Protein backbone atom coordinates (compact mmCIF):
# COMPACT_ATOMS: atom_id res chain seq x y z
CA UNK A 1 0.00 0.00 0.00
CA UNK A 2 2.14 2.79 -1.34
CA UNK A 3 0.01 5.95 -1.46
CA UNK A 4 1.86 9.20 -2.17
CA UNK A 5 1.79 11.85 0.53
CA UNK A 6 0.21 14.37 -1.86
CA UNK A 7 -2.85 12.13 -2.35
CA UNK A 8 -3.23 11.59 1.40
CA UNK A 9 -3.02 15.32 2.11
CA UNK A 10 -5.50 16.14 -0.65
CA UNK A 11 -7.91 13.52 0.69
CA UNK A 12 -7.67 14.78 4.25
CA UNK A 13 -8.22 18.38 3.11
CA UNK A 14 -11.30 17.30 1.16
CA UNK A 15 -12.65 15.53 4.24
CA UNK A 16 -12.04 18.60 6.43
CA UNK A 17 -13.66 20.86 3.85
CA UNK A 18 -16.68 18.58 3.58
CA UNK A 19 -17.14 18.63 7.37
CA UNK A 20 -16.99 22.43 7.35
CA UNK A 21 -19.41 22.70 4.42
CA UNK A 22 -21.88 20.29 6.01
CA UNK A 23 -22.75 22.99 8.56
CA UNK A 24 -23.86 25.36 5.77
CA UNK A 25 -27.43 24.46 4.82
CA UNK A 26 -28.73 25.59 1.44
CA UNK A 27 -32.37 25.01 2.37
CA UNK A 28 -34.40 22.96 4.83
CA UNK A 29 -37.08 20.51 3.72
CA UNK A 30 -40.51 20.32 5.38
CA UNK A 31 -40.08 16.90 7.03
CA UNK A 32 -36.76 17.77 8.67
CA UNK A 33 -34.21 17.07 5.95
CA UNK A 34 -31.84 19.60 4.45
CA UNK A 35 -29.57 20.10 1.45
CA UNK A 36 -25.94 21.04 2.03
CA UNK A 37 -22.69 21.18 0.07
CA UNK A 38 -20.94 18.66 2.31
CA UNK A 39 -20.41 15.95 -0.29
CA UNK A 40 -19.05 18.23 -3.02
CA UNK A 41 -15.34 18.00 -2.01
CA UNK A 42 -15.60 14.20 -1.77
CA UNK A 43 -17.08 14.02 -5.28
CA UNK A 44 -14.34 16.28 -6.64
CA UNK A 45 -11.66 14.12 -5.02
CA UNK A 46 -13.24 10.95 -6.40
CA UNK A 47 -13.42 12.38 -9.91
CA UNK A 48 -9.83 13.69 -9.80
CA UNK A 49 -8.19 10.60 -8.31
CA UNK A 50 -10.48 7.84 -9.58
CA UNK A 51 -9.64 4.32 -8.48
CA UNK A 52 -6.01 5.03 -7.68
CA UNK A 53 -6.68 6.65 -4.32
CHARMM internal coordinates of N, CA and C (Angstrom, degrees):
IC EDIT
DIST 1 N 1 CA 1.4438
DIST 1 CA 1 C 1.5226
ANGL 1 N 1 CA 1 C 107.97
DIST 1 C 2 N 1.3106
ANGL 1 CA 1 C 2 N 115.13
DIHE 1 N 1 CA 1 C 2 N 89.33
DIST 2 N 2 CA 1.4514
ANGL 1 C 2 N 2 CA 121.35
DIHE 1 CA 1 C 2 N 2 CA -176.51
DIST 2 CA 2 C 1.5278
ANGL 2 N 2 CA 2 C 109.11
DIHE 1 C 2 N 2 CA 2 C -112.31
DIST 2 C 3 N 1.3314
ANGL 2 CA 2 C 3 N 116.30
DIHE 2 N 2 CA 2 C 3 N 87.74
DIST 3 N 3 CA 1.4613
ANGL 2 C 3 N 3 CA 122.00
DIHE 2 CA 2 C 3 N 3 CA -179.63
DIST 3 CA 3 C 1.5203
ANGL 3 N 3 CA 3 C 108.06
DIHE 2 C 3 N 3 CA 3 C -100.80
DIST 3 C 4 N 1.3271
ANGL 3 CA 3 C 4 N 117.27
DIHE 3 N 3 CA 3 C 4 N 126.91
DIST 4 N 4 CA 1.4722
ANGL 3 C 4 N 4 CA 118.97
DIHE 3 CA 3 C 4 N 4 CA 179.70
DIST 4 CA 4 C 1.5269
ANGL 4 N 4 CA 4 C 112.02
DIHE 3 C 4 N 4 CA 4 C -62.21
DIST 4 C 5 N 1.3168
ANGL 4 CA 4 C 5 N 114.97
DIHE 4 N 4 CA 4 C 5 N 151.36
DIST 5 N 5 CA 1.4604
ANGL 4 C 5 N 5 CA 121.36
DIHE 4 CA 4 C 5 N 5 CA -178.15
DIST 5 CA 5 C 1.5307
ANGL 5 N 5 CA 5 C 110.79
DIHE 4 C 5 N 5 CA 5 C -62.15
DIST 5 C 6 N 1.3300
ANGL 5 CA 5 C 6 N 117.37
DIHE 5 N 5 CA 5 C 6 N -35.58
DIST 6 N 6 CA 1.4619
ANGL 5 C 6 N 6 CA 120.74
DIHE 5 CA 5 C 6 N 6 CA -178.98
DIST 6 CA 6 C 1.5261
ANGL 6 N 6 CA 6 C 111.45
DIHE 5 C 6 N 6 CA 6 C -62.02
DIST 6 C 7 N 1.3253
ANGL 6 CA 6 C 7 N 117.75
DIHE 6 N 6 CA 6 C 7 N -38.36
DIST 7 N 7 CA 1.4681
ANGL 6 C 7 N 7 CA 121.61
DIHE 6 CA 6 C 7 N 7 CA 179.30
DIST 7 CA 7 C 1.5223
ANGL 7 N 7 CA 7 C 110.05
DIHE 6 C 7 N 7 CA 7 C -69.60
DIST 7 C 8 N 1.3254
ANGL 7 CA 7 C 8 N 117.52
DIHE 7 N 7 CA 7 C 8 N -40.31
DIST 8 N 8 CA 1.4639
ANGL 7 C 8 N 8 CA 120.64
DIHE 7 CA 7 C 8 N 8 CA 178.14
DIST 8 CA 8 C 1.5270
ANGL 8 N 8 CA 8 C 111.79
DIHE 7 C 8 N 8 CA 8 C -64.34
DIST 8 C 9 N 1.3221
ANGL 8 CA 8 C 9 N 116.87
DIHE 8 N 8 CA 8 C 9 N -41.77
DIST 9 N 9 CA 1.4633
ANGL 8 C 9 N 9 CA 120.52
DIHE 8 CA 8 C 9 N 9 CA 179.75
DIST 9 CA 9 C 1.5203
ANGL 9 N 9 CA 9 C 110.34
DIHE 8 C 9 N 9 CA 9 C -67.32
DIST 9 C 10 N 1.3304
ANGL 9 CA 9 C 10 N 117.05
DIHE 9 N 9 CA 9 C 10 N -41.90
DIST 10 N 10 CA 1.4608
ANGL 9 C 10 N 10 CA 120.05
DIHE 9 CA 9 C 10 N 10 CA 178.69
DIST 10 CA 10 C 1.5265
ANGL 10 N 10 CA 10 C 111.10
DIHE 9 C 10 N 10 CA 10 C -63.63
DIST 10 C 11 N 1.3192
ANGL 10 CA 10 C 11 N 117.21
DIHE 10 N 10 CA 10 C 11 N -40.10
DIST 11 N 11 CA 1.4602
ANGL 10 C 11 N 11 CA 120.77
DIHE 10 CA 10 C 11 N 11 CA 177.89
DIST 11 CA 11 C 1.5132
ANGL 11 N 11 CA 11 C 112.42
DIHE 10 C 11 N 11 CA 11 C -65.41
DIST 11 C 12 N 1.3249
ANGL 11 CA 11 C 12 N 116.86
DIHE 11 N 11 CA 11 C 12 N -41.64
DIST 12 N 12 CA 1.4666
ANGL 11 C 12 N 12 CA 119.15
DIHE 11 CA 11 C 12 N 12 CA 179.91
DIST 12 CA 12 C 1.5246
ANGL 12 N 12 CA 12 C 111.49
DIHE 11 C 12 N 12 CA 12 C -69.55
DIST 12 C 13 N 1.3279
ANGL 12 CA 12 C 13 N 117.92
DIHE 12 N 12 CA 12 C 13 N -34.32
DIST 13 N 13 CA 1.4650
ANGL 12 C 13 N 13 CA 120.06
DIHE 12 CA 12 C 13 N 13 CA 175.48
DIST 13 CA 13 C 1.5219
ANGL 13 N 13 CA 13 C 111.39
DIHE 12 C 13 N 13 CA 13 C -67.41
DIST 13 C 14 N 1.3231
ANGL 13 CA 13 C 14 N 117.33
DIHE 13 N 13 CA 13 C 14 N -37.60
DIST 14 N 14 CA 1.4651
ANGL 13 C 14 N 14 CA 120.35
DIHE 13 CA 13 C 14 N 14 CA 177.16
DIST 14 CA 14 C 1.5243
ANGL 14 N 14 CA 14 C 110.71
DIHE 13 C 14 N 14 CA 14 C -65.72
DIST 14 C 15 N 1.3165
ANGL 14 CA 14 C 15 N 117.21
DIHE 14 N 14 CA 14 C 15 N -38.39
DIST 15 N 15 CA 1.4648
ANGL 14 C 15 N 15 CA 120.03
DIHE 14 CA 14 C 15 N 15 CA 177.81
DIST 15 CA 15 C 1.5304
ANGL 15 N 15 CA 15 C 110.44
DIHE 14 C 15 N 15 CA 15 C -65.96
DIST 15 C 16 N 1.3289
ANGL 15 CA 15 C 16 N 117.09
DIHE 15 N 15 CA 15 C 16 N -44.32
DIST 16 N 16 CA 1.4669
ANGL 15 C 16 N 16 CA 119.99
DIHE 15 CA 15 C 16 N 16 CA 179.10
DIST 16 CA 16 C 1.5263
ANGL 16 N 16 CA 16 C 111.43
DIHE 15 C 16 N 16 CA 16 C -63.97
DIST 16 C 17 N 1.3229
ANGL 16 CA 16 C 17 N 116.75
DIHE 16 N 16 CA 16 C 17 N -39.60
DIST 17 N 17 CA 1.4592
ANGL 16 C 17 N 17 CA 120.19
DIHE 16 CA 16 C 17 N 17 CA 178.53
DIST 17 CA 17 C 1.5176
ANGL 17 N 17 CA 17 C 111.36
DIHE 16 C 17 N 17 CA 17 C -67.69
DIST 17 C 18 N 1.3286
ANGL 17 CA 17 C 18 N 117.46
DIHE 17 N 17 CA 17 C 18 N -36.12
DIST 18 N 18 CA 1.4636
ANGL 17 C 18 N 18 CA 119.32
DIHE 17 CA 17 C 18 N 18 CA 178.70
DIST 18 CA 18 C 1.5272
ANGL 18 N 18 CA 18 C 111.41
DIHE 17 C 18 N 18 CA 18 C -69.41
DIST 18 C 19 N 1.3250
ANGL 18 CA 18 C 19 N 117.63
DIHE 18 N 18 CA 18 C 19 N -34.14
DIST 19 N 19 CA 1.4698
ANGL 18 C 19 N 19 CA 119.85
DIHE 18 CA 18 C 19 N 19 CA 175.85
DIST 19 CA 19 C 1.5249
ANGL 19 N 19 CA 19 C 110.04
DIHE 18 C 19 N 19 CA 19 C -66.16
DIST 19 C 20 N 1.3280
ANGL 19 CA 19 C 20 N 116.98
DIHE 19 N 19 CA 19 C 20 N -42.08
DIST 20 N 20 CA 1.4659
ANGL 19 C 20 N 20 CA 119.88
DIHE 19 CA 19 C 20 N 20 CA 179.27
DIST 20 CA 20 C 1.5252
ANGL 20 N 20 CA 20 C 111.29
DIHE 19 C 20 N 20 CA 20 C -66.69
DIST 20 C 21 N 1.3278
ANGL 20 CA 20 C 21 N 117.46
DIHE 20 N 20 CA 20 C 21 N -39.91
DIST 21 N 21 CA 1.4657
ANGL 20 C 21 N 21 CA 120.52
DIHE 20 CA 20 C 21 N 21 CA -179.47
DIST 21 CA 21 C 1.5229
ANGL 21 N 21 CA 21 C 112.83
DIHE 20 C 21 N 21 CA 21 C -73.97
DIST 21 C 22 N 1.3160
ANGL 21 CA 21 C 22 N 118.01
DIHE 21 N 21 CA 21 C 22 N -19.00
DIST 22 N 22 CA 1.4625
ANGL 21 C 22 N 22 CA 119.34
DIHE 21 CA 21 C 22 N 22 CA 179.97
DIST 22 CA 22 C 1.5289
ANGL 22 N 22 CA 22 C 111.83
DIHE 21 C 22 N 22 CA 22 C -70.44
DIST 22 C 23 N 1.3274
ANGL 22 CA 22 C 23 N 117.48
DIHE 22 N 22 CA 22 C 23 N -18.26
DIST 23 N 23 CA 1.4620
ANGL 22 C 23 N 23 CA 120.47
DIHE 22 CA 22 C 23 N 23 CA 177.32
DIST 23 CA 23 C 1.5257
ANGL 23 N 23 CA 23 C 112.41
DIHE 22 C 23 N 23 CA 23 C -80.85
DIST 23 C 24 N 1.3297
ANGL 23 CA 23 C 24 N 117.43
DIHE 23 N 23 CA 23 C 24 N -15.55
DIST 24 N 24 CA 1.4629
ANGL 23 C 24 N 24 CA 121.87
DIHE 23 CA 23 C 24 N 24 CA 179.34
DIST 24 CA 24 C 1.5217
ANGL 24 N 24 CA 24 C 107.95
DIHE 23 C 24 N 24 CA 24 C -92.72
DIST 24 C 25 N 1.3105
ANGL 24 CA 24 C 25 N 116.91
DIHE 24 N 24 CA 24 C 25 N 111.29
DIST 25 N 25 CA 1.4612
ANGL 24 C 25 N 25 CA 121.98
DIHE 24 CA 24 C 25 N 25 CA -178.79
DIST 25 CA 25 C 1.5214
ANGL 25 N 25 CA 25 C 109.44
DIHE 24 C 25 N 25 CA 25 C -95.23
DIST 25 C 26 N 1.3383
ANGL 25 CA 25 C 26 N 116.25
DIHE 25 N 25 CA 25 C 26 N 129.91
DIST 26 N 26 CA 1.4587
ANGL 25 C 26 N 26 CA 120.00
DIHE 25 CA 25 C 26 N 26 CA 177.10
DIST 26 CA 26 C 1.5185
ANGL 26 N 26 CA 26 C 110.62
DIHE 25 C 26 N 26 CA 26 C -74.70
DIST 26 C 27 N 1.3353
ANGL 26 CA 26 C 27 N 116.39
DIHE 26 N 26 CA 26 C 27 N -50.13
DIST 27 N 27 CA 1.4633
ANGL 26 C 27 N 27 CA 120.81
DIHE 26 CA 26 C 27 N 27 CA 173.04
DIST 27 CA 27 C 1.5135
ANGL 27 N 27 CA 27 C 109.05
DIHE 26 C 27 N 27 CA 27 C -158.09
DIST 27 C 28 N 1.3259
ANGL 27 CA 27 C 28 N 115.15
DIHE 27 N 27 CA 27 C 28 N 155.82
DIST 28 N 28 CA 1.4641
ANGL 27 C 28 N 28 CA 121.80
DIHE 27 CA 27 C 28 N 28 CA -179.20
DIST 28 CA 28 C 1.5259
ANGL 28 N 28 CA 28 C 109.17
DIHE 27 C 28 N 28 CA 28 C -101.97
DIST 28 C 29 N 1.3094
ANGL 28 CA 28 C 29 N 116.11
DIHE 28 N 28 CA 28 C 29 N 140.75
DIST 29 N 29 CA 1.4577
ANGL 28 C 29 N 29 CA 121.96
DIHE 28 CA 28 C 29 N 29 CA 179.31
DIST 29 CA 29 C 1.5248
ANGL 29 N 29 CA 29 C 110.01
DIHE 28 C 29 N 29 CA 29 C -91.04
DIST 29 C 30 N 1.3305
ANGL 29 CA 29 C 30 N 117.85
DIHE 29 N 29 CA 29 C 30 N 159.46
DIST 30 N 30 CA 1.4723
ANGL 29 C 30 N 30 CA 120.47
DIHE 29 CA 29 C 30 N 30 CA -173.82
DIST 30 CA 30 C 1.5317
ANGL 30 N 30 CA 30 C 114.69
DIHE 29 C 30 N 30 CA 30 C -63.15
DIST 30 C 31 N 1.3311
ANGL 30 CA 30 C 31 N 118.41
DIHE 30 N 30 CA 30 C 31 N -35.92
DIST 31 N 31 CA 1.4630
ANGL 30 C 31 N 31 CA 119.47
DIHE 30 CA 30 C 31 N 31 CA -177.20
DIST 31 CA 31 C 1.5295
ANGL 31 N 31 CA 31 C 113.23
DIHE 30 C 31 N 31 CA 31 C -90.62
DIST 31 C 32 N 1.3009
ANGL 31 CA 31 C 32 N 118.46
DIHE 31 N 31 CA 31 C 32 N 16.57
DIST 32 N 32 CA 1.4545
ANGL 31 C 32 N 32 CA 120.94
DIHE 31 CA 31 C 32 N 32 CA 173.00
DIST 32 CA 32 C 1.5128
ANGL 32 N 32 CA 32 C 115.59
DIHE 31 C 32 N 32 CA 32 C 106.15
DIST 32 C 33 N 1.3119
ANGL 32 CA 32 C 33 N 119.19
DIHE 32 N 32 CA 32 C 33 N -6.67
DIST 33 N 33 CA 1.4553
ANGL 32 C 33 N 33 CA 120.59
DIHE 32 CA 32 C 33 N 33 CA 177.70
DIST 33 CA 33 C 1.5178
ANGL 33 N 33 CA 33 C 111.15
DIHE 32 C 33 N 33 CA 33 C -82.24
DIST 33 C 34 N 1.3165
ANGL 33 CA 33 C 34 N 116.02
DIHE 33 N 33 CA 33 C 34 N 173.74
DIST 34 N 34 CA 1.4610
ANGL 33 C 34 N 34 CA 119.94
DIHE 33 CA 33 C 34 N 34 CA 177.36
DIST 34 CA 34 C 1.5222
ANGL 34 N 34 CA 34 C 109.02
DIHE 33 C 34 N 34 CA 34 C -152.89
DIST 34 C 35 N 1.3165
ANGL 34 CA 34 C 35 N 115.48
DIHE 34 N 34 CA 34 C 35 N 163.24
DIST 35 N 35 CA 1.4569
ANGL 34 C 35 N 35 CA 122.50
DIHE 34 CA 34 C 35 N 35 CA 178.25
DIST 35 CA 35 C 1.5206
ANGL 35 N 35 CA 35 C 107.22
DIHE 34 C 35 N 35 CA 35 C -115.69
DIST 35 C 36 N 1.3420
ANGL 35 CA 35 C 36 N 116.11
DIHE 35 N 35 CA 35 C 36 N 127.13
DIST 36 N 36 CA 1.4609
ANGL 35 C 36 N 36 CA 120.12
DIHE 35 CA 35 C 36 N 36 CA 179.27
DIST 36 CA 36 C 1.5239
ANGL 36 N 36 CA 36 C 109.16
DIHE 35 C 36 N 36 CA 36 C -134.31
DIST 36 C 37 N 1.3174
ANGL 36 CA 36 C 37 N 115.95
DIHE 36 N 36 CA 36 C 37 N 172.50
DIST 37 N 37 CA 1.4626
ANGL 36 C 37 N 37 CA 122.06
DIHE 36 CA 36 C 37 N 37 CA -179.47
DIST 37 CA 37 C 1.5265
ANGL 37 N 37 CA 37 C 112.03
DIHE 36 C 37 N 37 CA 37 C -96.74
DIST 37 C 38 N 1.3093
ANGL 37 CA 37 C 38 N 117.66
DIHE 37 N 37 CA 37 C 38 N 20.81
DIST 38 N 38 CA 1.4573
ANGL 37 C 38 N 38 CA 121.41
DIHE 37 CA 37 C 38 N 38 CA -173.32
DIST 38 CA 38 C 1.5144
ANGL 38 N 38 CA 38 C 115.40
DIHE 37 C 38 N 38 CA 38 C -65.34
DIST 38 C 39 N 1.3111
ANGL 38 CA 38 C 39 N 118.64
DIHE 38 N 38 CA 38 C 39 N -30.58
DIST 39 N 39 CA 1.4615
ANGL 38 C 39 N 39 CA 120.77
DIHE 38 CA 38 C 39 N 39 CA -177.42
DIST 39 CA 39 C 1.5237
ANGL 39 N 39 CA 39 C 113.56
DIHE 38 C 39 N 39 CA 39 C -89.05
DIST 39 C 40 N 1.3172
ANGL 39 CA 39 C 40 N 118.01
DIHE 39 N 39 CA 39 C 40 N -8.34
DIST 40 N 40 CA 1.4573
ANGL 39 C 40 N 40 CA 120.94
DIHE 39 CA 39 C 40 N 40 CA -176.80
DIST 40 CA 40 C 1.5340
ANGL 40 N 40 CA 40 C 113.41
DIHE 39 C 40 N 40 CA 40 C -59.53
DIST 40 C 41 N 1.3456
ANGL 40 CA 40 C 41 N 120.81
DIHE 40 N 40 CA 40 C 41 N -47.10
DIST 41 N 41 CA 1.4669
ANGL 40 C 41 N 41 CA 119.16
DIHE 40 CA 40 C 41 N 41 CA 178.53
DIST 41 CA 41 C 1.5330
ANGL 41 N 41 CA 41 C 113.31
DIHE 40 C 41 N 41 CA 41 C -63.71
DIST 41 C 42 N 1.3242
ANGL 41 CA 41 C 42 N 117.55
DIHE 41 N 41 CA 41 C 42 N -31.98
DIST 42 N 42 CA 1.4639
ANGL 41 C 42 N 42 CA 120.15
DIHE 41 CA 41 C 42 N 42 CA 178.26
DIST 42 CA 42 C 1.5240
ANGL 42 N 42 CA 42 C 110.33
DIHE 41 C 42 N 42 CA 42 C -68.49
DIST 42 C 43 N 1.3423
ANGL 42 CA 42 C 43 N 116.92
DIHE 42 N 42 CA 42 C 43 N -40.67
DIST 43 N 43 CA 1.4632
ANGL 42 C 43 N 43 CA 120.46
DIHE 42 CA 42 C 43 N 43 CA 177.19
DIST 43 CA 43 C 1.5203
ANGL 43 N 43 CA 43 C 111.34
DIHE 42 C 43 N 43 CA 43 C -64.03
DIST 43 C 44 N 1.3246
ANGL 43 CA 43 C 44 N 116.89
DIHE 43 N 43 CA 43 C 44 N -41.24
DIST 44 N 44 CA 1.4643
ANGL 43 C 44 N 44 CA 120.45
DIHE 43 CA 43 C 44 N 44 CA 179.27
DIST 44 CA 44 C 1.5256
ANGL 44 N 44 CA 44 C 110.29
DIHE 43 C 44 N 44 CA 44 C -64.21
DIST 44 C 45 N 1.3143
ANGL 44 CA 44 C 45 N 117.34
DIHE 44 N 44 CA 44 C 45 N -41.94
DIST 45 N 45 CA 1.4654
ANGL 44 C 45 N 45 CA 120.76
DIHE 44 CA 44 C 45 N 45 CA 177.78
DIST 45 CA 45 C 1.5238
ANGL 45 N 45 CA 45 C 111.23
DIHE 44 C 45 N 45 CA 45 C -63.83
DIST 45 C 46 N 1.3305
ANGL 45 CA 45 C 46 N 116.72
DIHE 45 N 45 CA 45 C 46 N -41.21
DIST 46 N 46 CA 1.4635
ANGL 45 C 46 N 46 CA 120.23
DIHE 45 CA 45 C 46 N 46 CA -179.94
DIST 46 CA 46 C 1.5215
ANGL 46 N 46 CA 46 C 111.35
DIHE 45 C 46 N 46 CA 46 C -66.50
DIST 46 C 47 N 1.3175
ANGL 46 CA 46 C 47 N 117.76
DIHE 46 N 46 CA 46 C 47 N -38.06
DIST 47 N 47 CA 1.4617
ANGL 46 C 47 N 47 CA 120.45
DIHE 46 CA 46 C 47 N 47 CA 179.07
DIST 47 CA 47 C 1.5246
ANGL 47 N 47 CA 47 C 110.52
DIHE 46 C 47 N 47 CA 47 C -70.56
DIST 47 C 48 N 1.3298
ANGL 47 CA 47 C 48 N 117.37
DIHE 47 N 47 CA 47 C 48 N -40.10
DIST 48 N 48 CA 1.4679
ANGL 47 C 48 N 48 CA 120.41
DIHE 47 CA 47 C 48 N 48 CA -178.69
DIST 48 CA 48 C 1.5230
ANGL 48 N 48 CA 48 C 112.49
DIHE 47 C 48 N 48 CA 48 C -69.36
DIST 48 C 49 N 1.3268
ANGL 48 CA 48 C 49 N 117.24
DIHE 48 N 48 CA 48 C 49 N -43.81
DIST 49 N 49 CA 1.4590
ANGL 48 C 49 N 49 CA 120.90
DIHE 48 CA 48 C 49 N 49 CA -172.75
DIST 49 CA 49 C 1.5232
ANGL 49 N 49 CA 49 C 113.87
DIHE 48 C 49 N 49 CA 49 C -95.80
DIST 49 C 50 N 1.3196
ANGL 49 CA 49 C 50 N 117.73
DIHE 49 N 49 CA 49 C 50 N -22.31
DIST 50 N 50 CA 1.4594
ANGL 49 C 50 N 50 CA 120.56
DIHE 49 CA 49 C 50 N 50 CA 177.51
DIST 50 CA 50 C 1.5177
ANGL 50 N 50 CA 50 C 112.65
DIHE 49 C 50 N 50 CA 50 C 62.06
DIST 50 C 51 N 1.3170
ANGL 50 CA 50 C 51 N 116.66
DIHE 50 N 50 CA 50 C 51 N -139.89
DIST 51 N 51 CA 1.4529
ANGL 50 C 51 N 51 CA 121.52
DIHE 50 CA 50 C 51 N 51 CA -177.64
DIST 51 CA 51 C 1.5106
ANGL 51 N 51 CA 51 C 114.53
DIHE 50 C 51 N 51 CA 51 C -85.45
DIST 51 C 52 N 1.3176
ANGL 51 CA 51 C 52 N 117.91
DIHE 51 N 51 CA 51 C 52 N -0.63
DIST 52 N 52 CA 1.4663
ANGL 51 C 52 N 52 CA 119.59
DIHE 51 CA 51 C 52 N 52 CA -177.16
DIST 52 CA 52 C 1.5167
ANGL 52 N 52 CA 52 C 112.80
DIHE 51 C 52 N 52 CA 52 C -81.51
DIST 52 C 53 N 1.3212
ANGL 52 CA 52 C 53 N 117.53
DIHE 52 N 52 CA 52 C 53 N -19.12
DIST 53 N 53 CA 1.4647
ANGL 52 C 53 N 53 CA 119.76
DIHE 52 CA 52 C 53 N 53 CA -176.35
DIST 53 CA 53 C 1.5089
ANGL 53 N 53 CA 53 C 111.46
DIHE 52 C 53 N 53 CA 53 C -91.37
END
COOR INIT
IC SEED 1 N 1 CA 1 C
IC BUILD
